[in-house]
Amino acid sequence: MAEGFVAPGFERVREAFDARLADELGASFAAVRSGEIVVDLWGGWADRAETNPWTRETIAPVYSTTKGVSAIVLAMLADKGLLDFDAPLADLWPAFGAHGKDTVTIAQTLAHQAGVPGFAEKIDADLWLDPPACAEAIAALAPMWPPGSASGYHPLTWGYIAGEIAQRAAERSLGTILREDICAPLGIDFQIGTPETEHARSAEMKKPSRAGEFGEITPPRKAAFFSAWAAPARGGAQWRKIEIPSANGHGHALSVARLYELYASGGEIAGTRIISESAFAALTKPRWKGDDLVLPFNIDWRTGIIGNSNRIYGPNPEAFGHSGMGGSVGFGDPVAGVSAAYVMNKQSHHIMGDPRSLRLIDALYACL
């Protein structure tokens, strides 16, 4: 049985969580409505040996669900006039303009249009564990398609680019800005760049039994996901400690739901305005919609967040969300005024729209 809390009227969410908990290893699910926590549930095991219970304090890597959080930080910097989404990225980062990438804008880059979803040529996978060097190597890449002409999901490279943008614009790292300007003041337990003191409470991940179904392994898909050097070894202390704003945010469902509350409220978290209404409009402005060259889906890309045209973040197309490798998810729905998140450590092969999170989201909306 799950531990935690559901507000009166949300008992159906607890029932849905309890019904599937035996199929999990460990998991948490949380929802916030109009600034109030209405669901905060957790249960199962934090380790593969099933000796360490998942508790209120358990955190887990949420992989690409991190991107929706990082996008908030970049929107804050744009709101302060420290960067211009519509300016070429090369204006801020001249080296990125190599090989014809000089005209691609920051917004296009954050909408996965820059053409550098990964390394086509072999690299030492440990390069991913050295963010400044990795960013430099990404900047030097030739694009795999004309920048701005299509989208192709950048699963890891997006974060090194986003981190470099933040560092150059604000002279602080993206994870530092998140911690100092949002999470610490609001008491949100989420980190990009998780200190070693917090590693003991991080859940062990159980890998999926099979890979996701991507279809034909094209060169962009191979560079993004299917080469031996497409990602670093995950789960080690160094991987947790460094900042990868695309992929190694650590938190629990309540912290993710709190951060994604910004997408449900037009720029506020827990009653505190984080970005202006105009900055929120720029963050959520449609940037590209179409068949993605890496993901096997038609995607509605905004400025680092995904529009809900595929209805995997609840029934309302006006919602915004992001999914993470193995099943994590965070979203915010401004129509319903609700945000929610699912965080787990038993990964599935579903690329997006994991049935586990969909059942919980359906139960949540049945209570609204």
Secondary structure, DSSP 8 states (H G I E B T S, - for coil): --EEEE-TT-HHHHHHHHHHHTT-SEEEEEEEETTEEEEEEEEEBSSTTS-SB--TT-BEE-GGGHHHHHHHHHHHHHHTTS--TTSBHHHH-GGGGGGGTSS-BHHHHHTT-SS-SS-SS---GGGGG-HHHHHHHHHT---SS-TTS-----TTHHHHHHHHHHHHHHSS-HHHHIIIIIIHHHT--EEES--GGGGGGB---B--SS-----S--HHHIIIIISTTSS---SSHHHHHS--TTT-EEE-HHHHHHHHHHHHHTSEETTEE-S-HHHHHHHTS--EEEE-SSSSSEEEE-SSSEE-TT--SSS-TT-EEEE-TTS-EEEEETTTTEEEEEEESB--S-SS--HHHHHHHHHHHHH-
